[in-house]
Amino acid sequence: MRFLPLILRNLGRNKLRTGLTGAAIGLAVLLVCFFLTMPAGIDVFLSQIASNVRVSVHHKGGLVYQMPFAYVNKIRSVPGVVGADGVTWFGGAFEEAGHVTFPSFAVEPEHVGAVWPDYHIDPAALDRFRRFRDGAIVGRQTMEKYGWKIGQEISLRSTIWPVTLTFRIVGEIPNARSPLFWFQREYLAQAMQARNWTLDIVGIVWVRIADPALVDGVMAKLDAMFRNSPAETAAETEKSFFASFFGSLQGFVTIILLVTGLVALCVLFIAANTASMAVRERAREIAVLRAIGFGRRLIFGTLVAESTLLATVAGGSGALLTYAFTAGVKAAAGGWSTQLGPLAGFLVSPAIVGEGMALAVVVGLIAGIAPAYGAAQKPVATILREVF
Amino acid sequence: MRGLPLSYPVRNVRARLRRTALTIGVIALAVIATSVFLALITSLKHTLVASGSPDNLIVLRKGSDNDGSSMLSLEAFQAVRFLDGIARLPDGTPLVSAEKVMQPFARTRAGGRENVLVRGVDPVALAVHDEVRIAEGRMFRPSSSEIVVGRGIAGRYANADLGAEMFIGKRNWRVVGILESGGSSFESEIWGDLRDVARDANTFPYSGVRMKLAPGTDRQALIDRIDRDPRYALQATPEVEYYAEQAKSAATLYGLLVILAIPVGVAAGFGAANTMFAAVQSRTVEIGTLRALGFSRATILRSFVLESVVISLVGFVVGAIGTLCVAFVLRLALGGIGFGAQTYTINVVTLRVRPTDLAVALVFATAIGLIGGLLPAWRAAHLRPVEALRKA
């Protein structure tokens, strides 16, 4: 610590260079952190939102094939099933946006509480959802995106069904990352009935199972129940459902990580160069310090500390700036997106900021070691002679 | 005094082999980072924008925003099929392609599961979609469970190989051909017989209709006529506009990448320029010596900048080769980069490094060489030779 003033003085010698190097390291760490939020979004989603006792039952051949609605009651009768809710994709487009900007589903309101207790929807809201035919429960992300309030009326034009329906928001899913829009299946059924079409199909049945130990058995039983029927099913846990949903983003994630790695390497070179320039410029001075008796370890230590300090401070600020940067990007582009899924969540976690800081410290250390070692090890006489 | 001989920078490179190799390496890294990113952006854009023919219309159910979610009845198809203004084959068949679009599951080569876009068509489709051609194999035969797969599909999904049986949705289909469309989104589709696909889907017979207009047709009049038919709620859109609209949904992704390309370029460029800067700055004494010997500033600057730019160009060449290798490995390992399309299927982007991407990287590398070489050499050359000599 006694040498901190010396280190600071040395950093202040060439303020322009220190500033530029710091800015470059900060920018690069910021970028690395930002890129890391994208794949991390998937992990967070899978670990926090997706449950392993909730199971999706859908047609084996694809989500596009519908199942008979009667399946839902059959599923409810299976032992171990706590609740089941048949949901149907509505593909509602909010007129202001013009296209589908959040996922909307027709659900069975009386079973929402049993299947999604972990969503912590206000019981009073669930009660209203059951009572009002045109009621809708909306995820907080979508509520905030459009500034909707509970009690407000919203019209959605379906891109699948030939109807435009007007809903009244009766409650919200209190999770800032939930884009969902749920409304009563009966409302859609009646609207279709008016067009002489009976709504007797369902897209996905979400099933909650009593105990994690029962999950595999119940899934096998469900699939066995519908084997050799016109609509064979495939049951899978919510985690696996979303994991395969997001699996297709793997290529994108790989490229993002590759670019991240290259950017990180570039930072390393920036820091290493600055460190070696500093050492070269001060070669004579270091030799003099050595000649008057300062130890090798001390020289080595102060030089490494200098580069580490610069990288840590600059990188740390970059990592912290990630919060502001992602907030900006989110405001410009964020929310639910068909293309990016949870990649567009841009959720900066303390772990990511930690990784960014760690990167900065490591970069500073590695960058400082080689030139500092050289300066500390070379015989004094050689250095002094090199310097004319 | 004469200029510095060309052998001077050449010898210098030989004398400082390690330092030069380091500089080349860093520039190559910067080139790879920026051009892989650029290639991703341009490949993405190309896939989205290049689809559709200017003289085609797409007819969907009113309210649908893509043919994956649209449903049309037999009557609706018959109502538009024989309208005036539609091009016809010599035998009188109108160039109208009724299509059924499905999004069943298919297995990826990596073992995952994705929705793929299956388009059921009649043979006339190839005449309507004139950018689509069968590149390998042949067109499918009707009602025989044969399919042709897009180039992007062929690389990405299990058994999507010529002659193989590919499991899609509920059953196996035989792959008999590979279709290409110059990189547009049709290459992320599977085409099969209209009736085969419709039977498999078990819903409305058609999703949408594509039609080619006869030359000289009043496009807007035809669109109005289709839109205003009170019997069927239809909407007609020029195909190019339709795909531009589809592309809009990826605008977020695209815009994001473009915004990020700037800081990536700055960070990488700064790293590389910094290395170059250091390499030249470490030769301040040498520049002082040259000045003391009587070489003019201009001569010295010219020689040093030339050397830096040449080193940058070598770095660019190494980086360009690296980029092509990276793109090749990624193509092989990932089978294309998938991202969700508005039809909830996967658009397969084949990462192609285009000459324009490399041209941008070339400018970038040259700029690094110029700035990284000129600044420190300028500074050293403008010191009094005595001072420069004292600097170490």
Interface residues (C-beta under 8 A of the other chain):
Chain A: L20 T21 A24 L27 A28 L30 L31 F34 F35 K60 G61 G62 L63 V64 Y65 G91 A93 H99 V100 R157 S158 T159 I160 P162 T164 S244 G247 S248 L249 Q250 G251 F252 T254 I255 L258 V259 L262 V263 L265 C266 V267 F269 I270 N273 T274 S276 M277 R280 E281 A283 R284 V329 A332 A333 S337 T338 Q339 L340 G341 A344 E386 V387 F388
Chain B: V26 L29 A30 I32 A33 V36 F37 L40 R61 K62 G63 S64 D65 N66 S69 M102 Q103 P104 F105 T108 A110 G112 R113 E114 N115 G169 K170 A201 N202 A233 E245 K248 S249 A250 T252 L253 G255 L256 I259 L260 P263 V264 V266 A267 A268 F270 G271 A272 N274 T275 F277 A278 Q281 S282 V285 V326 L330 A333 L334 G335 G336 I337 G338 F339 G340 A341 Q342 Y344 I346 V349 L351 L389 R390 A392
